Every structure is written in structure tokens, then in C-alpha cells.
Amino acid sequence: MGKTVVSTLLVEALRHLGMSVGVMKPYASGGWEDSDALIRAAGGKFSRKSVTAVFFKKPLAPGVRDVAERTDGAAEFRRIRKTFEALERKFDFVVVEGIGGVLTPLAGTRSVADLAAELRLPVWVVARPSLGTLNHTLLTVEALRRRRVTVQKIVVSGYTGRDEAERTNPLLLSLLTGLSVDLLPKIRDAAHHRRLVSLWSVRGLSY
């Protein structure tokens, strides 16, 4: 469980609070599962094409298709920004899910982090709970901050607390980044999912 779980919970929690929510997964590859999950969370009123501007059939980084062309992706980013701005005008909030890690190449030399900067998105970093997450998450936060992207929080997804690494990672991440760290447990069933949506709504969300 990862970005899609967190994104869909956020969408549902915002809707639970009475907000209108637009959704985007600008790039997808390998399948439509993540885009479809966002569409369901938003109430089913979006089409795949409206949510995902660029779909790559192979389960690879979207930038693979541009290796030979050496394009910079500027036109593609402008098209995505136009779609995003249209959603901003229509909805109270727009939740945008990334693909891969923040340095995953999307178009030409441009990455997920560059797209976040282009759209001026505040970011939630979704981290795994296990050994190795410290290095991976700290590098992610650093890459975003170098592009002047606002990182709002870290969400440790799939948290169990079963071993020392999992129990100590959240505190270290908070101390080393200065960010708040939310712990999201593994979702057991539909009822548990609904409780988590309600909990996030009651606690209030960091926008």
C-alpha cells in the first residue's frame, strides 16, 4: 500500500468534510488501477482521460519513451498545468497523485518533482515503514526542497510497529526533516477503510 491508498483516503476524507474534490494522476504506466481508484474515491464522475493525461502501456517510467527524442517535456507539462488549473477553478481541492519516486523521469529531462514545482503543489511524502526508509525518504524530501516545493508532511503507510526499525523510523524522520509524520496502518477491510476516512476527517487534515 502506498501513494494510491493515501491519495484515495485523502479524497474521501475531504468529501466526508463536505468539500468538492478533483483528482489527477497525470502520468500512469502499466495499468489503469491507480487512476480508477482515484475516480471511485471522487464519486465516479471523472473519466480516465480527464484524470490521466499520459498513459504508457509498459510498466516503466514514462520518460523511457523520450530517450531517443531528447525532448524537454515543456509542451506536455503546459497541457497538464492547463488541466490542473481548470480543476482548481471548479473544485475546492484537487488531489494529484504522482508516479514512482520524485525523481522518476516523466518527459524529457523532467521528473515528478519538476511537475510538483510546475503546478506549485504542496506535497505529502508517502514512505514505507521498514528498514531503508530513512535514506529513501530523506533523499525525497531533499530533492523536493531543492526545487522549492513545499513538503507538508510524511505519511508512513502500512505501519505495523512490529520491529525496532519501524518503531524508531517515524521519530527519526520527524527529527531530521522537521516535518510531522502520520502513521497509516495496513487496511484490513472495507469497514477499517471507512473508520480511517472518518478518523482523518475528525482529526482535521493539513492542507
C-alpha positions in Angstrom: 0.0 0.0 0.0 1.3 3.4 -0.8 0.5 6.6 -2.8 -2.8 5.5 -4.1 -4.1 4.4 -0.7 -3.1 7.7 0.8 -4.5 9.7 -2.1 -7.8 7.9 -2.1 -8.2 8.2 1.7 -7.4 12.0 1.4 -10.0 12.4 -1.3 -12.7 10.5 0.7 -11.9 12.4 3.9 -12.2 15.8 2.1 -15.5 14.7 0.7 -16.6 13.5 4.1 -16.0 17.1 5.3 -18.3 18.4 2.5 -15.6 19.5 0.1 -15.7 19.1 -3.6 -12.6 17.3 -4.8 -11.0 17.0 -8.2 -8.4 14.2 -8.9 -5.5 13.8 -11.2 -2.8 11.2 -11.8 -1.2 13.0 -14.7 1.1 10.1 -15.7 0.3 6.3 -15.4 2.0 3.3 -16.8 1.4 -0.5 -16.8 -2.3 -0.3 -16.0 -5.3 1.9 -15.0 -5.7 0.6 -11.4 -4.5 3.8 -9.7 -6.4 6.2 -11.9 -9.6 4.0 -11.4 -9.1 4.1 -7.7 -9.0 7.9 -7.7 -12.1 8.1 -9.9 -14.0 5.8 -7.4 -12.9 7.8 -4.4 -14.1 11.1 -6.1 -17.5 9.6 -6.7 -17.0 8.2 -10.2 -17.6 11.5 -12.0 -14.3 11.5 -13.9 -13.1 9.7 -17.0 -9.7 8.1 -17.3 -8.7 10.6 -19.9 -9.6 13.5 -17.7 -7.7 12.1 -14.8 -4.6 10.8 -16.6 -3.1 12.9 -19.4 -0.3 10.5 -20.3 -0.7 6.7 -20.2 2.3 4.4 -21.0 1.3 0.8 -21.6 4.6 -0.7 -20.4 5.2 -0.8 -16.6 8.2 1.5 -17.0 8.9 5.2 -16.2 7.1 7.4 -18.7 10.3 9.1 -19.6 11.6 5.9 -21.3 9.6 6.8 -24.4 11.6 10.1 -24.8 15.1 8.6 -24.5 15.6 8.8 -28.3 13.9 12.1 -28.8 15.6 14.0 -26.0 12.6 16.4 -25.6 12.3 18.6 -22.5 8.6 17.9 -21.9 7.7 21.6 -21.8 4.6 21.2 -24.0 3.4 18.2 -22.1 3.7 20.0 -18.8 1.8 23.0 -20.1 -1.0 20.8 -21.1 -1.1 19.1 -17.7 -1.0 22.5 -16.0 -3.9 23.8 -18.1 -6.0 20.8 -17.0 -5.0 21.3 -13.3 -5.9 24.9 -13.4 -9.3 24.1 -14.8 -9.9 21.7 -11.9 -8.7 24.3 -9.4 -11.4 26.7 -10.6 -14.1 24.1 -10.4 -13.3 22.3 -7.1 -12.5 23.2 -3.5 -9.4 20.9 -3.6 -7.5 18.9 -6.3 -5.6 15.8 -5.2 -2.8 14.9 -7.5 -1.1 11.5 -7.2 2.5 11.1 -8.5 4.1 8.1 -10.2 7.1 6.2 -8.8 9.6 8.4 -6.8 10.1 12.1 -7.1 13.0 11.8 -9.5 11.1 9.4 -11.8 11.6 10.8 -15.3 8.3 11.8 -16.9 9.1 13.7 -20.1 12.5 14.5 -21.5 14.6 15.6 -18.6 11.7 16.5 -16.3 10.7 14.5 -13.2 7.8 14.1 -10.8 9.5 16.7 -8.6 9.6 19.1 -11.5 5.9 18.6 -12.2 5.1 19.3 -8.5 7.1 22.5 -8.8 5.4 23.5 -12.1 2.0 23.1 -10.5 3.1 24.7 -7.2 1.7 21.7 -5.3 2.2 21.2 -1.6 3.3 17.6 -1.2 2.7 14.7 1.2 5.6 12.3 1.0 4.4 8.7 1.3 7.1 6.5 2.9 7.3 2.8 3.6 7.7 1.8 7.3 10.6 -0.7 7.0 14.4 -0.7 7.2 15.8 1.5 4.4 13.1 4.2 4.5 15.2 6.7 6.3 17.6 7.2 3.4 14.9 7.0 0.7 12.6 9.4 2.4 15.3 11.9 3.4 16.6 12.0 -0.2 13.0 12.5 -1.4 12.4 15.5 0.9 15.8 17.0 -0.1 15.0 16.7 -3.8 11.7 18.4 -3.3 13.1 21.2 -1.2 15.8 21.9 -3.7 13.1 22.7 -6.2 11.3 24.9 -3.6 8.4 22.5 -3.3 6.6 22.8 0.0 6.6 19.4 1.8 3.7 19.4 4.3 4.1 16.0 6.0 5.3 12.5 5.7 2.8 9.6 5.8 4.3 6.2 6.8 1.9 3.8 5.0 1.5 0.2 6.1 2.8 0.8 9.6 2.8 -2.1 12.0 5.4 -1.3 14.6 6.5 -4.9 14.7 10.2 -4.3 14.8 12.7 -1.7 16.1 13.2 -0.1 12.7 9.5 0.5 12.2 9.1 1.8 15.7 12.1 4.3 15.5 11.8 5.4 11.9 8.9 7.9 12.4 10.6 9.8 15.2 13.9 10.0 13.3 12.1 11.2 10.1 10.4 13.9 12.1 13.6 15.0 13.9 15.7 15.0 10.7 13.2 16.8 8.5 11.2 19.0 10.9 8.0 17.6 9.4 5.0 15.9 11.1 4.8 12.2 10.5 1.5 10.4 10.2 1.3 6.6 10.8 -1.2 4.8 8.5 -1.8 1.2 9.4 -2.4 -1.6 6.9 -6.1 -1.5 5.9 -7.7 -4.8 6.9 -11.2 -4.5 5.2 -13.8 -2.1 4.0 -15.0 -1.3 7.5 -11.5 -0.4 8.6 -11.2 1.8 5.5 -14.3 3.7 6.4 -13.1 4.2 10.0 -9.8 5.6 8.7 -11.6 8.1 6.5 -13.8 9.2 9.4 -10.7 9.4 11.7 -8.8 11.6 9.2 -11.9 13.8 8.9 -12.3 14.2 12.6 -8.6 15.0 13.2 -8.5 17.5 10.5 -6.2 17.5 7.5 -3.1 19.5 6.8 -3.7 21.5 3.6 
